[in-house]
């Protein structure tokens, strides 16, 4: 947890899901300042944070957004890079425009946000956690675009960790399996599962978790936020370049 109110944490994908849960946890446990980034302006505005907060609405794949953040948001001591989108479908049926859109957000956006954070931490060090995915660890049919983007993200983390270590910058990733977040609502097979459960989203999520993991359930966003906080702060002071898989045993 934050050891000082002097800390500032940049969080992308902050308007919902893991990003919002992490922002809430850090604000409640003593972070000095939050820099929240998301393309969902209404979602950003709705976040009520008990910490000083700057909000930036925009697409993480837009270099102009990051130029603005670099000018207006320093200093940055910590970062949680959680922005991402999902898609599914077999390779033979993939729409190339959809592939490029997903890569723009999940990989180009990650590069730009990671670059911004590392530049801001170059003089004083810091800690970064990237939200990857178990889909980047274990191959499954229909996950080519999302899985490839997350596997690339994991490797980018390893390279960033090697480059950041001499500057006192730690870079890690967390690779959740299933997590109950709004990202599922854009996945066609989940919509079908909800329909088969009479429109009950919670029942569909529970059924999917029971089928997919040895532990028999998916994680909550708050649980993943707690694991991210561990990686961010001094309890994990000697951990860098790792991908922490948190998937209920799915990839075991």
DRENDO-1510 file (C-alpha; in Angstrom, 1 decimal, always signed):
<recs>
REC; n; res; u; v; w
REC; 1; UNK; +0.0; +0.0; +0.0 .
REC; 2; UNK; +1.2; +3.6; -0.5 .
REC; 3; UNK; +3.9; +4.5; +1.9 .
REC; 4; UNK; +3.7; +8.2; +1.3 .
REC; 5; UNK; +1.1; +10.8; +0.4 .
REC; 6; UNK; +3.8; +12.2; -1.9 .
REC; 7; UNK; +3.2; +9.4; -4.4 .
REC; 8; UNK; +1.4; +10.1; -7.7 .
REC; 9; UNK; -0.1; +7.2; -9.6 .
REC; 10; UNK; -1.1; +7.3; -13.3 .
REC; 11; UNK; -3.9; +4.8; -14.1 .
REC; 12; UNK; -5.1; +4.1; -17.7 .
REC; 13; UNK; -8.5; +2.4; -18.3 .
REC; 14; UNK; -9.5; +4.1; -15.1 .
REC; 15; UNK; -13.2; +4.6; -15.7 .
REC; 16; UNK; -14.3; +1.0; -15.0 .
REC; 17; UNK; -13.2; -2.5; -14.2 .
REC; 18; UNK; -9.7; -3.2; -12.9 .
REC; 19; UNK; -8.5; +0.4; -13.5 .
REC; 20; UNK; -11.4; +1.9; -11.4 .
REC; 21; UNK; -11.0; -0.7; -8.7 .
REC; 22; UNK; -7.3; +0.1; -8.4 .
REC; 23; UNK; -7.9; +3.9; -8.3 .
REC; 24; UNK; -10.4; +3.4; -5.6 .
REC; 25; UNK; -8.1; +1.2; -3.5 .
REC; 26; UNK; -5.1; +3.5; -3.8 .
REC; 27; UNK; -7.2; +6.6; -3.0 .
REC; 28; UNK; -8.7; +4.9; +0.1 .
REC; 29; UNK; -5.3; +3.8; +1.4 .
REC; 30; UNK; -3.3; +7.0; +1.2 .
REC; 31; UNK; -2.1; +7.8; -2.3 .
REC; 32; UNK; -1.3; +11.5; -2.6 .
REC; 33; UNK; -2.5; +12.1; -6.2 .
REC; 34; UNK; -4.1; +10.2; -9.0 .
REC; 35; UNK; -3.9; +10.8; -12.8 .
REC; 36; UNK; -6.8; +9.0; -14.4 .
REC; 37; UNK; -7.0; +8.3; -18.1 .
REC; 38; UNK; -9.9; +6.8; -20.1 .
REC; 39; UNK; -11.8; +7.5; -23.3 .
REC; 40; UNK; -15.1; +7.3; -21.3 .
REC; 41; UNK; -15.6; +10.9; -20.2 .
REC; 42; UNK; -18.8; +10.2; -18.2 .
REC; 43; UNK; -17.2; +7.3; -16.4 .
REC; 44; UNK; -14.2; +9.3; -15.4 .
REC; 45; UNK; -16.3; +12.2; -14.2 .
REC; 46; UNK; -18.4; +9.8; -12.1 .
REC; 47; UNK; -15.4; +8.5; -10.1 .
REC; 48; UNK; -15.4; +10.1; -6.6 .
REC; 49; UNK; -11.9; +9.8; -5.4 .
REC; 50; UNK; -10.8; +10.8; -1.8 .
REC; 51; UNK; -7.4; +12.0; -3.2 .
REC; 52; UNK; -6.3; +14.8; -5.4 .
REC; 53; UNK; -7.2; +13.8; -9.0 .
REC; 54; UNK; -6.4; +14.9; -12.5 .
REC; 55; UNK; -8.6; +13.4; -15.3 .
REC; 56; UNK; -7.6; +13.1; -18.9 .
REC; 57; UNK; -10.2; +11.9; -21.4 .
REC; 58; UNK; -8.9; +10.4; -24.6 .
REC; 59; UNK; -7.7; +7.4; -26.6 .
REC; 60; UNK; -4.5; +5.9; -25.2 .
REC; 61; UNK; -3.4; +5.2; -28.8 .
REC; 62; UNK; -3.3; +9.0; -29.5 .
REC; 63; UNK; +0.2; +10.4; -29.2 .
REC; 64; UNK; -1.2; +13.9; -28.7 .
REC; 65; UNK; -2.9; +12.7; -25.5 .
REC; 66; UNK; +0.4; +11.6; -24.1 .
REC; 67; UNK; +2.2; +14.7; -25.1 .
REC; 68; UNK; -0.4; +16.6; -23.0 .
REC; 69; UNK; -0.1; +14.3; -20.0 .
REC; 70; UNK; +3.7; +14.6; -20.1 .
REC; 71; UNK; +3.4; +18.4; -20.0 .
REC; 72; UNK; +0.6; +18.7; -17.4 .
REC; 73; UNK; +0.8; +15.7; -15.1 .
REC; 74; UNK; +4.3; +15.3; -13.7 .
REC; 75; UNK; +5.7; +14.1; -11.4 .
REC; 76; UNK; +4.6; +10.5; -11.7 .
REC; 77; UNK; +6.0; +7.9; -9.2 .
REC; 78; UNK; +3.7; +4.9; -10.0 .
REC; 79; UNK; +1.6; +3.7; -12.9 .
REC; 80; UNK; -1.0; +1.1; -13.6 .
REC; 81; UNK; -1.6; +0.6; -17.3 .
REC; 82; UNK; -4.9; -1.2; -17.5 .
REC; 83; UNK; -6.5; +0.2; -20.7 .
REC; 84; UNK; -7.6; -2.5; -23.1 .
REC; 85; UNK; -10.3; -3.8; -25.3 .
REC; 86; UNK; -11.4; -7.4; -26.2 .
REC; 87; UNK; -12.5; -9.2; -29.3 .
REC; 88; UNK; -12.9; -12.8; -30.3 .
REC; 89; UNK; -13.2; -15.0; -33.4 .
REC; 90; UNK; -11.2; -17.6; -35.3 .
REC; 91; UNK; -8.3; -16.4; -37.4 .
REC; 92; UNK; -9.9; -17.4; -40.7 .
REC; 93; UNK; -12.8; -15.0; -39.9 .
REC; 94; UNK; -10.9; -12.1; -38.4 .
REC; 95; UNK; -11.7; -8.7; -39.7 .
REC; 96; UNK; -8.4; -6.9; -40.3 .
REC; 97; UNK; -9.8; -3.5; -39.3 .
REC; 98; UNK; -11.0; -5.0; -36.0 .
REC; 99; UNK; -7.5; -6.6; -35.5 .
REC; 100; UNK; -5.8; -3.2; -36.1 .
REC; 101; UNK; -8.2; -1.4; -33.7 .
REC; 102; UNK; -7.5; -3.9; -30.9 .
REC; 103; UNK; -3.7; -3.7; -31.5 .
REC; 104; UNK; -3.9; +0.1; -31.5 .
REC; 105; UNK; -5.4; +0.2; -28.0 .
REC; 106; UNK; -3.8; -2.9; -26.4 .
REC; 107; UNK; -0.3; -2.5; -27.8 .
REC; 108; UNK; +0.3; +0.9; -29.3 .
REC; 109; UNK; -1.6; +2.5; -26.4 .
REC; 110; UNK; +0.5; +0.5; -24.0 .
REC; 111; UNK; +3.8; +1.6; -25.6 .
REC; 112; UNK; +2.8; +5.2; -25.4 .
REC; 113; UNK; +1.6; +5.1; -21.8 .
REC; 114; UNK; +4.7; +3.0; -20.8 .
REC; 115; UNK; +7.0; +5.5; -22.5 .
REC; 116; UNK; +5.3; +8.4; -20.8 .
REC; 117; UNK; +5.6; +6.8; -17.4 .
REC; 118; UNK; +9.2; +5.8; -17.8 .
REC; 119; UNK; +10.2; +9.2; -19.0 .
REC; 120; UNK; +8.5; +10.7; -15.9 .
REC; 121; UNK; +10.3; +8.3; -13.6 .
REC; 122; UNK; +13.7; +8.6; -15.2 .
REC; 123; UNK; +15.2; +10.9; -12.5 .
REC; 124; UNK; +13.7; +9.5; -9.4 .
REC; 125; UNK; +12.7; +5.9; -10.1 .
REC; 126; UNK; +9.2; +4.4; -9.7 .
REC; 127; UNK; +7.1; +1.4; -10.2 .
REC; 128; UNK; +4.8; +0.3; -13.1 .
REC; 129; UNK; +2.2; -2.5; -13.3 .
REC; 130; UNK; +0.8; -3.5; -16.7 .
REC; 131; UNK; -2.5; -5.4; -16.9 .
REC; 132; UNK; -1.8; -8.4; -19.1 .
REC; 133; UNK; -3.9; -11.5; -19.4 .
REC; 134; UNK; -3.8; -15.2; -19.0 .
REC; 135; UNK; -4.9; -15.2; -22.7 .
REC; 136; UNK; -1.3; -14.1; -23.4 .
REC; 137; UNK; +0.0; -17.2; -21.6 .
REC; 138; UNK; -2.3; -20.0; -22.8 .
REC; 139; UNK; -3.6; -20.3; -26.3 .
REC; 140; UNK; -7.3; -20.9; -26.9 .
REC; 141; UNK; -9.2; -21.0; -30.1 .
REC; 142; UNK; -10.9; -17.7; -31.0 .
REC; 143; UNK; -8.5; -15.5; -29.0 .
REC; 144; UNK; -5.9; -14.7; -31.6 .
REC; 145; UNK; -6.1; -10.9; -31.6 .
REC; 146; UNK; -6.5; -10.4; -27.8 .
REC; 147; UNK; -4.1; -13.1; -26.9 .
REC; 148; UNK; -1.4; -11.9; -29.3 .
REC; 149; UNK; -1.8; -8.4; -27.9 .
REC; 150; UNK; -1.4; -9.5; -24.3 .
REC; 151; UNK; +1.6; -11.9; -25.1 .
REC; 152; UNK; +3.3; -8.9; -26.7 .
REC; 153; UNK; +2.5; -6.8; -23.7 .
REC; 154; UNK; +4.1; -9.3; -21.4 .
REC; 155; UNK; +7.3; -9.3; -23.4 .
REC; 156; UNK; +7.3; -5.5; -23.6 .
REC; 157; UNK; +7.2; -5.5; -19.8 .
REC; 158; UNK; +10.3; -7.7; -19.6 .
REC; 159; UNK; +12.2; -5.4; -21.9 .
REC; 160; UNK; +11.0; -2.3; -20.0 .
REC; 161; UNK; +12.1; -3.9; -16.7 .
REC; 162; UNK; +15.6; -4.5; -18.1 .
REC; 163; UNK; +15.8; -0.9; -19.4 .
REC; 164; UNK; +14.3; +0.6; -16.3 .
REC; 165; UNK; +16.3; -1.2; -13.6 .
REC; 166; UNK; +19.4; +1.0; -13.8 .
REC; 167; UNK; +17.1; +4.0; -13.3 .
REC; 168; UNK; +15.4; +2.5; -10.3 .
REC; 169; UNK; +12.2; +1.8; -12.2 .
REC; 170; UNK; +10.5; -1.5; -11.6 .
REC; 171; UNK; +8.1; -2.9; -14.3 .
REC; 172; UNK; +5.8; -5.9; -13.8 .
REC; 173; UNK; +2.7; -7.3; -15.2 .
REC; 174; UNK; -0.3; -9.0; -13.8 .
REC; 175; UNK; -2.0; -11.6; -16.0 .
REC; 176; UNK; -5.6; -12.2; -14.7 .
REC; 177; UNK; -7.7; -15.0; -16.0 .
REC; 178; UNK; -11.4; -14.3; -15.9 .
REC; 179; UNK; -12.3; -11.2; -14.0 .
REC; 180; UNK; -15.8; -9.8; -13.6 .
REC; 181; UNK; -15.5; -6.5; -15.5 .
REC; 182; UNK; -17.4; -4.8; -18.3 .
REC; 183; UNK; -14.9; -5.9; -20.9 .
REC; 184; UNK; -16.9; -9.2; -21.1 .
REC; 185; UNK; -20.0; -7.4; -22.3 .
REC; 186; UNK; -18.3; -6.8; -25.7 .
REC; 187; UNK; -17.6; -10.5; -26.2 .
REC; 188; UNK; -20.2; -12.3; -28.3 .
REC; 189; UNK; -20.0; -15.7; -26.6 .
REC; 190; UNK; -20.6; -14.1; -23.2 .
REC; 191; UNK; -23.7; -12.3; -24.5 .
REC; 192; UNK; -24.9; -15.7; -25.6 .
REC; 193; UNK; -24.2; -17.2; -22.2 .
REC; 194; UNK; -26.2; -14.4; -20.5 .
REC; 195; UNK; -29.1; -15.1; -22.8 .
REC; 196; UNK; -29.0; -18.8; -21.9 .
REC; 197; UNK; -29.1; -17.8; -18.3 .
REC; 198; UNK; -32.3; -15.8; -18.8 .
REC; 199; UNK; -30.5; -12.4; -19.0 .
REC; 200; UNK; -28.9; -12.9; -15.6 .
REC; 201; UNK; -25.4; -11.5; -16.0 .
REC; 202; UNK; -24.2; -12.6; -12.5 .
REC; 203; UNK; -25.4; -16.1; -13.1 .
REC; 204; UNK; -23.6; -16.3; -16.4 .
REC; 205; UNK; -20.4; -15.0; -14.9 .
REC; 206; UNK; -20.6; -17.6; -12.1 .
REC; 207; UNK; -21.3; -20.4; -14.6 .
REC; 208; UNK; -18.4; -19.4; -16.8 .
REC; 209; UNK; -16.0; -19.2; -13.8 .
REC; 210; UNK; -17.1; -22.6; -12.5 .
REC; 211; UNK; -16.5; -24.2; -15.9 .
REC; 212; UNK; -13.2; -22.4; -16.7 .
REC; 213; UNK; -11.0; -22.5; -13.5 .
REC; 214; UNK; -9.9; -25.2; -11.0 .
REC; 215; UNK; -10.8; -22.8; -8.2 .
REC; 216; UNK; -14.4; -22.7; -9.6 .
REC; 217; UNK; -14.8; -18.9; -9.9 .
REC; 218; UNK; -13.5; -15.8; -11.5 .
REC; 219; UNK; -11.8; -12.9; -9.6 .
REC; 220; UNK; -13.4; -9.6; -8.7 .
REC; 221; UNK; -11.8; -6.4; -9.9 .
REC; 222; UNK; -11.1; -5.5; -6.3 .
REC; 223; UNK; -9.1; -8.7; -5.8 .
REC; 224; UNK; -6.9; -7.9; -8.8 .
REC; 225; UNK; -6.5; -4.3; -7.6 .
REC; 226; UNK; -5.1; -5.6; -4.3 .
REC; 227; UNK; -2.6; -7.8; -6.2 .
REC; 228; UNK; -1.6; -4.8; -8.3 .
REC; 229; UNK; -1.0; -2.7; -5.2 .
REC; 230; UNK; +1.3; -5.4; -3.9 .
REC; 231; UNK; +3.4; -5.2; -7.0 .
REC; 232; UNK; +3.4; -1.4; -7.0 .
REC; 233; UNK; +4.9; -0.8; -3.6 .
REC; 234; UNK; +7.8; -1.7; -1.4 .
REC; 235; UNK; +6.5; -5.2; -0.4 .
REC; 236; UNK; +7.6; -6.1; -3.9 .
REC; 237; UNK; +10.8; -4.0; -3.9 .
REC; 238; UNK; +13.0; -6.7; -5.5 .
REC; 239; UNK; +10.4; -7.9; -8.0 .
REC; 240; UNK; +10.7; -6.6; -11.6 .
REC; 241; UNK; +10.2; -8.1; -15.0 .
REC; 242; UNK; +7.7; -10.7; -13.8 .
REC; 243; UNK; +4.3; -11.6; -15.0 .
REC; 244; UNK; +2.1; -12.6; -12.0 .
REC; 245; UNK; -0.5; -15.0; -13.3 .
REC; 246; UNK; -3.7; -14.7; -11.2 .
REC; 247; UNK; -6.2; -17.0; -13.0 .
REC; 248; UNK; -7.7; -19.5; -10.5 .
REC; 249; UNK; -5.4; -22.2; -11.9 .
REC; 250; UNK; -6.6; -21.9; -15.5 .
REC; 251; UNK; -3.0; -22.0; -16.9 .
REC; 252; UNK; -1.6; -24.5; -14.5 .
</recs>
